[in-house]
Amino acid sequence: MKYPLITKSSVSISPTHELASQKAAELFIDLGIKSLAAHGHYYVALTGGKTPEYLYNSLHEKLDDRNIHLFLGDERAVPLDDVQSNYRMIKESLLSGNDNEINIYPINAAKETLEQDAHKYEEKLLEVLPLNNFGVPVFDLILLGLGDDGHIASLFPDTDALLEMDKMVTSLYVEKYQSHRITITYPVINSARNIIFLVSGNKKNEIIKQIFATDNDTELPVTNISPSGKVYWFLDKEAATEL
């Protein structure tokens, strides 16, 4: 299952995380220019965690078109102003002090109403984004990180979310982190026109090695991606030491 992912991948290795993030930011902007020219909108799903913060800071105040639509790929069931909230991190690093008319769609997630909240976010995707012939929302770009267990967004190993092919957005509980979450699913990721992976640090070099090894049959959440669009990997030197 991993080979469609790798055969469609372009890999860039930089000496530092900062340089890898800058290259990813340049592509982010370039894809935006092309998307706005092609169909008047730029639809993006953003990732959370620590890794993309430098990328978002690099993009700060460069997003100046009201036809840019920013969604979240996943979110924890915490208040939007919680320190664990992906939305809070994105707002502080990417949009703080930005008065431009950017459309951003937070995931309102609460443990008590998690399934309903996931359904509401799916409805928002279906309302705002263009749909492909299968009725799946199509992002111009999905930005993804990578966990050292191979998870992407909140598609974690050994969770039912990996098997979800009907819903565009689903709720789940991640036992490893004792965390309730909402995430986009494989159909949405696979329908994106472009996917950017930004991966850094020596804790990720083993998982990167597994992903790109032709003789490794390990099933990881990331290797179940079968993309219809282009895939770009931006790695720092530490993450790529085993390649």
matplotlib code that plots the C-alpha trace (Angstrom):
import matplotlib.pyplot as plt

x = [0.0, 2.9, 4.2, 1.6, 2.7, 6.4, 6.2, 4.3, 6.7, 9.3, 11.9, 13.8, 16.5, 17.8, 20.6, 18.2, 14.6, 14.4, 15.6, 13.2, 10.4, 11.3, 11.3, 7.9, 6.7, 7.8, 5.9, 2.9, 2.8, 3.5, 0.6, -1.6, -0.8, -1.5, -4.7, -6.1, -5.2, -6.8, -10.1, -10.2, -9.7, -7.0, -8.3, -5.8, -5.8, -3.3, -1.4, -0.8, 2.0, 5.4, 7.0, 5.0, 5.3, 8.4, 6.7, 3.6, 5.8, 7.5, 4.0, 2.9, 1.2, 1.9, -1.6, -3.5, -6.4, -9.9, -10.3, -7.9, -9.7, -7.8, -9.1, -7.6, -6.6, -7.3, -7.9, -8.0, -11.2, -10.1, -11.3, -10.0, -7.8, -6.3, -2.5, -3.0, -5.3, -4.0, -6.2, -4.6, -1.1, -2.1, -3.7, -0.8, 1.9, 0.2, -2.5, -1.5, -1.8, -2.9, -5.9, -6.3, -9.6, -8.4, -11.1, -10.2, -12.5, -11.6, -12.8, -15.1, -14.5, -15.8, -15.7, -19.4, -20.4, -17.4, -19.3, -21.7, -18.8, -17.1, -20.2, -20.6, -17.0, -17.7, -20.7, -18.5, -16.0, -18.9, -20.4, -17.2, -14.9, -15.3, -16.2, -14.8, -16.8, -17.2, -18.5, -15.3, -14.0, -10.9, -8.2, -5.6, -3.1, -3.0, -0.1, 0.9, 3.4, 4.5, 4.5, 7.3, 4.6, 3.7, 0.5, -0.7, -3.3, -5.0, -5.0, -3.2, -2.2, -4.8, -7.7, -11.0, -10.4, -8.0, -10.9, -13.3, -13.9, -17.5, -17.1, -14.9, -14.3, -14.4, -14.0, -11.8, -10.1, -6.3, -5.5, -1.7, -2.3, -5.7, -6.9, -10.3, -9.8, -11.4, -9.6, -10.0, -9.9, -8.1, -10.7, -10.1, -6.3, -6.1, -8.3, -6.0, -4.3, -1.1, 0.2, 3.2, 5.0, 7.2, 9.4, 12.3, 14.5, 16.4, 13.4, 11.8, 14.7, 13.7, 10.1, 11.3, 13.6, 10.6, 8.5, 11.0, 12.4, 11.3, 11.9, 9.9, 6.3, 5.4, 1.9, 1.8, -1.0, 1.1, 1.8, -1.9, -2.1, -2.8, -2.7, -4.3, -2.2, 1.4, 3.3, 6.2, 8.5, 10.5, 13.0, 15.8, 19.2, 18.4, 15.2, 16.9, 20.0, 18.8, 17.9]
y = [0.0, 2.4, 2.4, 4.8, 7.3, 7.0, 6.9, 10.2, 11.8, 14.6, 14.7, 17.7, 17.4, 20.6, 21.0, 22.4, 22.4, 26.1, 25.8, 22.8, 25.0, 27.9, 25.7, 24.3, 27.9, 28.8, 26.0, 26.8, 30.3, 29.1, 26.6, 29.4, 31.7, 28.9, 27.9, 31.4, 31.9, 28.6, 28.7, 31.8, 30.1, 28.4, 25.6, 24.3, 21.9, 22.7, 20.5, 21.0, 20.1, 21.8, 21.0, 23.5, 26.5, 27.9, 27.4, 29.3, 32.1, 32.3, 32.7, 35.2, 38.2, 36.8, 35.4, 38.4, 37.2, 36.7, 33.8, 31.7, 29.1, 27.5, 24.3, 22.0, 18.4, 17.4, 18.7, 17.6, 17.7, 20.8, 24.5, 26.5, 28.6, 25.6, 25.2, 21.8, 23.3, 23.1, 26.1, 28.2, 27.4, 28.2, 31.4, 32.6, 31.6, 32.2, 34.7, 36.8, 40.4, 39.6, 41.9, 40.4, 38.7, 35.1, 32.5, 30.0, 27.2, 25.9, 22.5, 22.9, 19.6, 18.6, 15.1, 15.1, 15.9, 14.6, 12.6, 15.5, 17.9, 15.7, 15.6, 19.4, 19.8, 17.4, 19.4, 22.5, 20.9, 19.8, 23.3, 25.2, 23.0, 21.8, 18.1, 15.4, 12.9, 10.7, 13.6, 14.0, 17.5, 18.5, 20.5, 22.4, 21.5, 19.3, 20.0, 17.0, 16.2, 12.7, 10.9, 8.5, 5.8, 6.7, 8.6, 11.5, 14.1, 12.0, 8.7, 6.6, 3.0, 0.5, 3.0, 2.6, 5.9, 4.0, 2.0, 4.9, 5.3, 6.8, 9.7, 12.7, 13.6, 11.2, 11.2, 8.8, 8.1, 7.6, 5.3, 6.0, 9.7, 9.3, 11.9, 12.4, 13.8, 14.7, 14.1, 14.2, 10.7, 8.9, 9.8, 13.5, 13.2, 11.0, 13.5, 16.5, 18.1, 18.5, 17.1, 18.6, 16.6, 18.5, 16.3, 17.1, 15.7, 12.5, 10.9, 10.6, 9.1, 5.5, 6.0, 7.8, 4.9, 2.5, 4.6, 4.7, 1.2, -0.9, -4.2, -3.1, -4.4, -2.6, -1.2, 2.3, 4.9, 7.1, 4.3, 3.7, 6.9, 6.4, 10.0, 11.2, 14.4, 15.4, 14.7, 16.8, 15.8, 18.4, 16.8, 18.2, 16.4, 14.7, 13.2, 11.9, 10.3, 6.8, 7.4]
z = [0.0, 0.5, -3.0, -4.5, -1.8, -2.5, -6.3, -6.2, -3.8, -4.2, -1.4, -0.3, 2.5, 4.2, 6.8, 9.4, 10.4, 9.7, 6.1, 5.5, 6.9, 4.6, 1.6, 2.6, 3.1, -0.4, -1.9, 0.3, -1.3, -4.8, -4.7, -3.3, -6.2, -8.7, -7.0, -6.8, -10.5, -11.5, -9.6, -7.4, -4.1, -2.0, 0.2, 2.8, 5.7, 8.4, 10.8, 14.5, 16.8, 17.3, 14.0, 11.7, 14.1, 12.3, 8.9, 10.1, 11.5, 8.0, 6.5, 9.0, 7.3, 3.8, 3.6, 2.4, 0.3, 1.6, -0.9, 1.2, 3.3, 6.2, 7.8, 10.5, 9.7, 13.3, 16.8, 20.4, 22.4, 24.4, 24.4, 21.5, 23.9, 25.6, 25.3, 23.6, 21.0, 17.4, 16.6, 19.3, 18.0, 14.5, 15.5, 17.5, 15.0, 11.7, 12.2, 15.3, 14.5, 10.9, 10.0, 6.6, 5.8, 6.0, 6.5, 9.2, 10.4, 13.8, 15.0, 18.0, 19.8, 23.2, 24.7, 25.5, 21.9, 19.9, 17.3, 16.6, 16.4, 13.9, 11.8, 11.9, 10.7, 7.9, 6.9, 6.8, 4.5, 2.2, 2.3, 1.5, -0.6, -4.1, -4.4, -6.7, -8.6, -5.5, -3.4, -1.4, -0.6, -2.5, -0.8, -2.9, -0.1, 3.0, 5.3, 7.4, 10.1, 11.0, 14.3, 15.2, 15.2, 11.6, 12.4, 10.3, 11.4, 14.2, 12.2, 14.8, 14.7, 16.1, 15.9, 14.1, 12.3, 10.0, 8.7, 8.1, 4.4, 4.4, 6.7, 5.7, 9.4, 12.3, 16.1, 18.0, 21.3, 21.3, 24.2, 23.9, 24.8, 26.6, 24.2, 22.5, 19.0, 15.7, 12.4, 8.6, 7.1, 4.3, 1.5, 2.1, 2.3, -0.8, -2.8, -2.1, -5.1, -3.1, 0.2, 2.1, 4.8, 7.1, 9.2, 11.5, 14.3, 14.8, 16.5, 13.1, 11.2, 11.8, 10.7, 7.6, 6.8, 7.1, 4.9, 2.1, 2.4, -0.6, 1.4, 4.4, 4.6, 7.9, 7.8, 9.1, 9.0, 6.6, 4.2, 3.7, 1.8, -1.9, -3.1, -6.3, -6.2, -5.7, -2.5, -1.2, 1.6, 3.4, 5.8, 7.9, 7.9, 11.3, 10.0, 6.9, 8.4, 7.6, 4.0]

ax = plt.figure().add_subplot(projection="3d")
ax.plot(x, y, z, "-o")
ax.set_aspect("equal")
plt.show()
